[in-house]
Amino acid sequence: MPMYLDSLPSVIDVFNEIISNLSDYEIHLMAVVSVLVVLIHGVLILFIIGWLVSKYVIKAGVTTLLKLVKLDDLSRRVELDAILAKGGINSG
């Protein structure tokens, strides 16, 4: 190891010096903030996973289910377009 690296303080020494100058309140605040950061990242990851699952998996499943039930044929038989038009809803 080069000589100049021996004269530098280690990361642990620097960390211990920083911690020793902090009060208990500041240490507790740092712990709470670090936990909140981890929790926020976890929530974001779960949100993204849920969004992707709903976008691709559930959408494909509902589409397949509606095709199996033949909902299009049923809506044509009961004249759903005419019923929606009476209510002022554009179906197309």
N, C-alpha and C positions, 0 to 999 in steps of 0.2 A: 504494500500500500504506500502511495506517495507520502512524503513527510508532511506536506501542507494539510493533508486530510486529518492527520493526527491532532493538529492544533485546533481544528474546528470542533465545536460542541456537538454531541450526538442529538438526535431528534428527541430522545427520551429526556435528556437533560433540559433542553429548551422547553419541552412540554411541561415538565415538573416545575420549572421556574415560572412559567405563565400561570399554572394552576395555583402555585403557592401565593401569588399576588392577588388572587381573586377571593372575594368573600363567599360565604356559603350561599347567599342569595344569587350571586352571579353564576355560580356553579350549577345551582338548581335551575336557573333560567336557561342555561346552555343545554341541560339535560332535557328540559321540557321542549325547547325548540327543536332539538335533534329528533325527539320522538315524534313531534308534529310533522316534521319533514318526511320521516319514514312513512307515517300514516297517510299523508297526502299523496305520496308516490304510490302507495298501495291502492288507494281509492282510484287514482287515475288509471292504473293498470287494470283494475277490475272494470272500470267504466269502458275502457277501450275494448277489452275482451267481450264484455256484454254487448257492446255496440256491433262488433264484428259478427258475433253469433246471431244476433237478431237480424242483421242485414243479410247474411248469406244462408244460414242454416234454417232459421225459422221461416224466412220468406220463401225459400224453396219448398219447405214442408207444407206450408199453407197453400201455395200455388198447386202443388201436386194433389193435395187433399181436395181442393175445389174442382180440379179437373176430374178426379175420380168420382166425385158426387155429381158432376155434370151440371154445375150451377148455371152455366150459360144457357143450356137447353131449358132448364126450369124457369129462368127469368124470361125467356122468349115465350114460353107457354102461358105464363101468368101476365104477360104484357107489362112487364116492370117498367119499360121505357115510357109507356103512356102514363102510368101511375106517377112516375117521377116528374114527368113534364107537367102534369096537373098541379103538382106541388111546387112548380117553379125550379126544379132541380135539373140541371143539364147532365145527362148520363154519359155523354160521349166526349 
